[in-house]
């Protein structure tokens, strides 16, 4: 029998006596390198954690603020308010000469700002650079639970400001969650919106824009066409009609402007801001019609997942001891996949995914493994790789899956001329992946690691989405998750910025996938993860598309890869129909 494991990026076949014994002669086999996903622990706002502050001089605060803003990655992530909170919470630590502050290969658990002294950067024990200015370091490993890529060592005595991971993320999460929740809570108090479903209100809360109008300002003019819907957040307005004069006074929690949007008509009255000014939340015509219509919305339906016992999967009678390993199929970040058949039924062939228990425990991925099993067992679609059942042994966890003998999209793409697909082939692949996402999203599931490595070619030639190691079932009322998960080149801005995310991350990834299938590389590819993230935060508009790139595909990619997740293609109420009817899918 055979299984396989990896050593320094090379896959080796191992001849073994049975599935649980991995000792024997090894034969090297090379496979194409994969882009591994990162999967960190969830980022939560620890409500019970007390945020201590440490005194600093005005010059210290200014130099720390400058260092945080000079860091391109953090500058895009942190607001002025968050920067101030981080500075307050950082503690000064004295370091002696030749003291190791960060060690290459260790997991990141703190972020640092140098205060005084000279430091050197070592990579593989060789000096890479030196610095004595005030700068941020250690931020990338902190953000994505990556191992330190270098060693930072003091050359002289000095000091550094430091902040541990838990406090850093508590500050970020509290700040982001409180703002989202505050707006959602306010909308729930608006009388006209009382019948709107919570899931819809959460979406709209992220689409609303804040606008302030000075005393006497005309917000709406009678006779003009209507483009915005208004909710008064603070202050009051006066409603006037030319034929009647004063009509009404509206204040906090009142709405106006919906009539012109519902009937595509002109404004029926003028609205002016009263002293000392009015703060409004505004919603544009398209979003209003998508989510509110006549202020009577159909409930957003999210299918409830059945329990594993209710799904009654096939092949439950097959035991682990019934299987024989007949070859290697692939490797993921935490697992190996082998081709297996049933001893007494040679026509029954499966893919057997094996994860080592000790690796799961050491990497603290128990919940990820539990989520993957539950979600994957319950995902039964022609466009999703089937998971039939799971097993446990003393050392391993096994998933018995549908064998996709055509391999994966990553290898198929690598075999194409110039590593590119023709338009019609790319259309078929993307359409298949989108159908898988539509199915998952209808059940409240986000995949969060869409990439060619996780798209597989079934025995009938169709493309199927697999590998649910990063998948998550979200709150059906429209909640978000704050975990940092995914593969760098496919990561969306909101994940990098730790602003909470939902199914919009999968639509961003679709845009990146279309680009890679047609251009042979991703739009944000770079030689380090940090530079990839910086490119992602600059957005798709900063990407230079190839001169001969498909014009219709480019337009579709631009719709999927919008920085604001709520404006992204796929997020409107009629999203599925709009995507299916997009010009790019209409042929050559």
Beta strands, then each sheet from edge to edge (+ up, - down):
strand 1: 2-7
strand 2: 10-15
strand 3: 26-29
strand 4: 38-39
strand 5: 91-95
strand 6: 100-102
strand 7: 110-116
strand 8: 119-123
strand 9: 126-131
strand 10: 136-137
strand 11: 151-154
strand 12: 158-164
strand 13: 209-213
strand 14: 218-220
strand 15: 228-234
strand 16: 236-241
strand 17: 245-251
strand 18: 255-256
strand 19: 270-273
strand 20: 278-284
strand 21: 323-331
strand 22: 336-342
strand 23: 345-356
strand 24: 387-392
strand 25: 396-402
strand 26: 445-446
strand 27: 455-457
strand 28: 463-465
strand 29: 472-473
strand 30: 485-486
sheet 1: 1+ 2- 3+
sheet 2: 4+ 30-
sheet 3: 5+ 12- 7+ 10-
sheet 4: 6+ 11- 8+ 9-
sheet 5: 13+ 20- 15+ 18-
sheet 6: 14+ 19- 16+ 17-
sheet 7: 21+ 22- 23+ 25- 24+
sheet 8: 26+ 29-
sheet 9: 27+ 28-
end
